[in-house]
């Protein structure tokens, strides 16, 4: 991971829009280690790969519930 990689990571507000979850819940997941993120002077930047993994896990759980 380089500095240039992190610069392209979305902010918490972007992850909130993408996942339709609350900012507080996204912050809880960051602090619990469920989402990888880096703290900057402007706020948290979240690893898009960890967001994609969370979304895949979430979709899998929803499929299992509906089956």
N, CA, C and O atoms as a GROMACS GRO file, in nm:
protein
  268
    1UNK      N    1   0.084  -0.117   0.000
    1UNK     CA    2   0.000   0.000   0.000
    1UNK      C    3   0.089   0.124   0.000
    1UNK      O    4   0.178   0.138   0.084
    2UNK      N    5   0.063   0.212  -0.095
    2UNK     CA    6   0.139   0.336  -0.104
    2UNK      C    7   0.049   0.454  -0.068
    2UNK      O    8  -0.073   0.439  -0.056
    3UNK      N    9   0.109   0.567  -0.053
    3UNK     CA   10   0.032   0.688  -0.023
    3UNK      C   11  -0.066   0.718  -0.135
    3UNK      O   12  -0.177   0.764  -0.109
    4UNK      N   13  -0.027   0.693  -0.258
    4UNK     CA   14  -0.116   0.718  -0.371
    4UNK      C   15  -0.238   0.627  -0.368
    4UNK      O   16  -0.347   0.667  -0.410
    5UNK      N   17  -0.221   0.505  -0.319
    5UNK     CA   18  -0.335   0.414  -0.306
    5UNK      C   19  -0.437   0.469  -0.206
    5UNK      O   20  -0.557   0.468  -0.232
    6UNK      N   21  -0.388   0.516  -0.093
    6UNK     CA   22  -0.475   0.564   0.012
    6UNK      C   23  -0.550   0.690  -0.032
    6UNK      O   24  -0.665   0.710   0.007
    7UNK      N   25  -0.488   0.773  -0.111
    7UNK     CA   26  -0.551   0.896  -0.157
    7UNK      C   27  -0.679   0.867  -0.236
    7UNK      O   28  -0.771   0.948  -0.236
    8UNK      N   29  -0.685   0.754  -0.302
    8UNK     CA   30  -0.802   0.720  -0.382
    8UNK      C   31  -0.912   0.650  -0.301
    8UNK      O   32  -1.020   0.624  -0.354
    9UNK      N   33  -0.886   0.621  -0.176
    9UNK     CA   34  -0.985   0.554  -0.092
    9UNK      C   35  -1.101   0.649  -0.062
    9UNK      O   36  -1.081   0.770  -0.049
   10UNK      N   37  -1.222   0.595  -0.051
   10UNK     CA   38  -1.338   0.680  -0.022
   10UNK      C   39  -1.341   0.723   0.125
   10UNK      O   40  -1.290   0.654   0.214
   11UNK      N   41  -1.403   0.838   0.148
   11UNK     CA   42  -1.426   0.886   0.285
   11UNK      C   43  -1.545   0.812   0.344
   11UNK      O   44  -1.618   0.744   0.272
   12UNK      N   45  -1.565   0.826   0.473
   12UNK     CA   46  -1.676   0.760   0.542
   12UNK      C   47  -1.809   0.800   0.478
   12UNK      O   48  -1.896   0.715   0.459
   13UNK      N   49  -1.826   0.927   0.444
   13UNK     CA   50  -1.953   0.971   0.385
   13UNK      C   51  -1.981   0.900   0.252
   13UNK      O   52  -2.097   0.876   0.219
   14UNK      N   53  -1.876   0.868   0.177
   14UNK     CA   54  -1.895   0.796   0.051
   14UNK      C   55  -1.935   0.650   0.077
   14UNK      O   56  -2.018   0.594   0.005
   15UNK      N   57  -1.876   0.591   0.179
   15UNK     CA   58  -1.912   0.453   0.215
   15UNK      C   59  -2.055   0.448   0.266
   15UNK      O   60  -2.128   0.352   0.240
   16UNK      N   61  -2.096   0.551   0.341
   16UNK     CA   62  -2.234   0.560   0.390
   16UNK      C   63  -2.331   0.562   0.271
   16UNK      O   64  -2.431   0.491   0.272
   17UNK      N   65  -2.301   0.642   0.171
   17UNK     CA   66  -2.386   0.648   0.052
   17UNK      C   67  -2.390   0.514  -0.022
   17UNK      O   68  -2.496   0.471  -0.070
   18UNK      N   69  -2.276   0.449  -0.030
   18UNK     CA   70  -2.266   0.322  -0.104
   18UNK      C   71  -2.339   0.208  -0.033
   18UNK      O   72  -2.406   0.127  -0.098
   19UNK      N   73  -2.327   0.203   0.098
   19UNK     CA   74  -2.382   0.090   0.173
   19UNK      C   75  -2.519   0.116   0.233
   19UNK      O   76  -2.588   0.023   0.275
   20UNK      N   77  -2.560   0.243   0.237
   20UNK     CA   78  -2.688   0.283   0.299
   20UNK      C   79  -2.690   0.250   0.448
   20UNK      O   80  -2.794   0.215   0.503
   21UNK      N   81  -2.574   0.261   0.511
   21UNK     CA   82  -2.562   0.242   0.656
   21UNK      C   83  -2.530   0.377   0.720
   21UNK      O   84  -2.488   0.470   0.651
   22UNK      N   85  -2.549   0.388   0.849
   22UNK     CA   86  -2.526   0.515   0.918
   22UNK      C   87  -2.376   0.542   0.935
   22UNK      O   88  -2.296   0.448   0.941
   23UNK      N   89  -2.339   0.669   0.944
   23UNK     CA   90  -2.199   0.702   0.971
   23UNK      C   91  -2.150   0.642   1.102
   23UNK      O   92  -2.034   0.600   1.112
   24UNK      N   93  -2.236   0.639   1.203
   24UNK     CA   94  -2.196   0.581   1.331
   24UNK      C   95  -2.164   0.433   1.317
   24UNK      O   96  -2.067   0.385   1.376
   25UNK      N   97  -2.243   0.360   1.239
   25UNK     CA   98  -2.218   0.216   1.221
   25UNK      C   99  -2.089   0.194   1.143
   25UNK      O  100  -2.013   0.102   1.175
   26UNK      N  101  -2.064   0.275   1.042
   26UNK     CA  102  -1.939   0.263   0.966
   26UNK      C  103  -1.820   0.289   1.059
   26UNK      O  104  -1.721   0.216   1.054
   27UNK      N  105  -1.830   0.390   1.144
   27UNK     CA  106  -1.723   0.419   1.240
   27UNK      C  107  -1.702   0.303   1.338
   27UNK      O  108  -1.589   0.268   1.370
   28UNK      N  109  -1.812   0.244   1.384
   28UNK     CA  110  -1.801   0.128   1.473
   28UNK      C  111  -1.729   0.014   1.403
   28UNK      O  112  -1.645  -0.053   1.464
   29UNK      N  113  -1.760  -0.010   1.278
   29UNK     CA  114  -1.695  -0.119   1.204
   29UNK      C  115  -1.546  -0.090   1.182
   29UNK      O  116  -1.465  -0.182   1.184
   30UNK      N  117  -1.512   0.036   1.163
   30UNK     CA  118  -1.370   0.073   1.150
   30UNK      C  119  -1.297   0.046   1.281
   30UNK      O  120  -1.190  -0.015   1.281
   31UNK      N  121  -1.354   0.090   1.392
   31UNK     CA  122  -1.289   0.072   1.522
   31UNK      C  123  -1.285  -0.075   1.565
   31UNK      O  124  -1.196  -0.116   1.639
   32UNK      N  125  -1.382  -0.154   1.518
   32UNK     CA  126  -1.383  -0.297   1.550
   32UNK      C  127  -1.291  -0.377   1.458
   32UNK      O  128  -1.268  -0.496   1.481
   33UNK      N  129  -1.239  -0.312   1.354
   33UNK     CA  130  -1.150  -0.381   1.262
   33UNK      C  131  -1.220  -0.455   1.150
   33UNK      O  132  -1.156  -0.529   1.075
   34UNK      N  133  -1.351  -0.437   1.136
   34UNK     CA  134  -1.426  -0.503   1.028
   34UNK      C  135  -1.407  -0.432   0.895
   34UNK      O  136  -1.422  -0.493   0.789
   35UNK      N  137  -1.373  -0.302   0.899
   35UNK     CA  138  -1.336  -0.226   0.780
   35UNK      C  139  -1.198  -0.168   0.803
   35UNK      O  140  -1.168  -0.115   0.910
   36UNK      N  141  -1.114  -0.179   0.703
   36UNK     CA  142  -0.979  -0.125   0.712
   36UNK      C  143  -0.985   0.023   0.673
   36UNK      O  144  -1.047   0.058   0.573
   37UNK      N  145  -0.922   0.109   0.751
   37UNK     CA  146  -0.926   0.252   0.724
   37UNK      C  147  -0.800   0.319   0.777
   37UNK      O  148  -0.729   0.265   0.862
   38UNK      N  149  -0.775   0.437   0.724
   38UNK     CA  150  -0.661   0.517   0.766
   38UNK      C  151  -0.714   0.653   0.811
   38UNK      O  152  -0.794   0.715   0.741
   39UNK      N  153  -0.670   0.697   0.927
   39UNK     CA  154  -0.711   0.827   0.980
   39UNK      C  155  -0.622   0.935   0.919
   39UNK      O  156  -0.500   0.925   0.926
   40UNK      N  157  -0.683   1.037   0.860
   40UNK     CA  158  -0.608   1.150   0.805
   40UNK      C  159  -0.653   1.276   0.877
   40UNK      O  160  -0.743   1.272   0.961
   41UNK      N  161  -0.591   1.387   0.845
   41UNK     CA  162  -0.630   1.514   0.906
   41UNK      C  163  -0.773   1.553   0.865
   41UNK      O  164  -0.839   1.629   0.937
   42UNK      N  165  -0.819   1.503   0.753
   42UNK     CA  166  -0.954   1.536   0.706
   42UNK      C  167  -1.058   1.433   0.745
   42UNK      O  168  -1.177   1.451   0.717
   43UNK      N  169  -1.017   1.325   0.810
   43UNK     CA  170  -1.111   1.220   0.852
   43UNK      C  171  -1.062   1.083   0.807
   43UNK      O  172  -0.948   1.068   0.763
   44UNK      N  173  -1.150   0.985   0.820
   44UNK     CA  174  -1.115   0.847   0.786
   44UNK      C  175  -1.127   0.824   0.636
   44UNK      O  176  -1.221   0.871   0.573
   45UNK      N  177  -1.031   0.751   0.580
   45UNK     CA  178  -1.038   0.700   0.443
   45UNK      C  179  -1.047   0.548   0.454
   45UNK      O  180  -0.967   0.486   0.524
   46UNK      N  181  -1.144   0.490   0.386
   46UNK     CA  182  -1.176   0.348   0.403
   46UNK      C  183  -1.127   0.269   0.281
   46UNK      O  184  -1.146   0.310   0.167
   47UNK      N  185  -1.064   0.157   0.308
   47UNK     CA  186  -1.014   0.069   0.203
   47UNK      C  187  -1.131   0.015   0.121
   47UNK      O  188  -1.218  -0.052   0.176
   48UNK      N  189  -1.135   0.043  -0.010
   48UNK     CA  190  -1.247  -0.004  -0.092
   48UNK      C  191  -1.256  -0.157  -0.099
   48UNK      O  192  -1.365  -0.211  -0.116
   49UNK      N  193  -1.144  -0.226  -0.086
   49UNK     CA  194  -1.148  -0.373  -0.086
   49UNK      C  195  -1.219  -0.427   0.037
   49UNK      O  196  -1.291  -0.526   0.029
   50UNK      N  197  -1.199  -0.362   0.152
   50UNK     CA  198  -1.268  -0.408   0.272
   50UNK      C  199  -1.417  -0.377   0.264
   50UNK      O  200  -1.499  -0.452   0.317
   51UNK      N  201  -1.454  -0.267   0.198
   51UNK     CA  202  -1.596  -0.236   0.178
   51UNK      C  203  -1.659  -0.339   0.086
   51UNK      O  204  -1.770  -0.385   0.111
   52UNK      N  205  -1.588  -0.376  -0.022
   52UNK     CA  206  -1.640  -0.476  -0.115
   52UNK      C  207  -1.656  -0.611  -0.045
   52UNK      O  208  -1.755  -0.681  -0.068
   53UNK      N  209  -1.561  -0.647   0.040
   53UNK     CA  210  -1.571  -0.774   0.113
   53UNK      C  211  -1.690  -0.770   0.209
   53UNK      O  212  -1.762  -0.869   0.222
   54UNK      N  213  -1.711  -0.657   0.275
   54UNK     CA  214  -1.825  -0.644   0.366
   54UNK      C  215  -1.956  -0.655   0.288
   54UNK      O  216  -2.049  -0.722   0.332
   55UNK      N  217  -1.964  -0.589   0.173
   55UNK     CA  218  -2.085  -0.593   0.091
   55UNK      C  219  -2.113  -0.737   0.044
   55UNK      O  220  -2.228  -0.780   0.042
   56UNK      N  221  -2.009  -0.810   0.006
   56UNK     CA  222  -2.026  -0.949  -0.038
   56UNK      C  223  -2.076  -1.035   0.077
   56UNK      O  224  -2.165  -1.119   0.059
   57UNK      N  225  -2.019  -1.016   0.196
   57UNK     CA  226  -2.062  -1.091   0.314
   57UNK      C  227  -2.207  -1.058   0.350
   57UNK      O  228  -2.285  -1.146   0.386
   58UNK      N  229  -2.241  -0.932   0.339
   58UNK     CA  230  -2.377  -0.887   0.368
   58UNK      C  231  -2.478  -0.946   0.269
   58UNK      O  232  -2.585  -0.990   0.308
   59UNK      N  233  -2.442  -0.948   0.141
   59UNK     CA  234  -2.529  -1.007   0.038
   59UNK      C  235  -2.547  -1.156   0.061
   59UNK      O  236  -2.656  -1.210   0.042
   60UNK      N  237  -2.440  -1.223   0.101
   60UNK     CA  238  -2.446  -1.366   0.129
   60UNK      C  239  -2.541  -1.395   0.245
   60UNK      O  240  -2.621  -1.488   0.238
   61UNK      N  241  -2.532  -1.315   0.351
   61UNK     CA  242  -2.622  -1.332   0.465
   61UNK      C  243  -2.767  -1.310   0.424
   61UNK      O  244  -2.856  -1.383   0.469
   62UNK      N  245  -2.792  -1.210   0.341
   62UNK     CA  246  -2.929  -1.182   0.296
   62UNK      C  247  -2.984  -1.297   0.210
   62UNK      O  248  -3.101  -1.331   0.220
   63UNK      N  249  -2.898  -1.355   0.127
   63UNK     CA  250  -2.940  -1.469   0.044
   63UNK      C  251  -2.975  -1.588   0.131
   63UNK      O  252  -3.074  -1.657   0.106
   64UNK      N  253  -2.895  -1.612   0.235
   64UNK     CA  254  -2.920  -1.726   0.325
   64UNK      C  255  -3.050  -1.707   0.400
   64UNK      O  256  -3.123  -1.803   0.423
   65UNK      N  257  -3.079  -1.582   0.440
   65UNK     CA  258  -3.204  -1.555   0.512
   65UNK      C  259  -3.327  -1.578   0.426
   65UNK      O  260  -3.428  -1.628   0.473
   66UNK      N  261  -3.317  -1.540   0.300
   66UNK     CA  262  -3.432  -1.548   0.211
   66UNK      C  263  -3.452  -1.690   0.155
   66UNK      O  264  -3.558  -1.720   0.099
   67UNK      N  265  -3.353  -1.775   0.170
   67UNK     CA  266  -3.362  -1.912   0.117
   67UNK      C  267  -3.436  -2.005   0.211
   67UNK      O  268  -3.452  -2.124   0.181
   0.00000   0.00000   0.00000
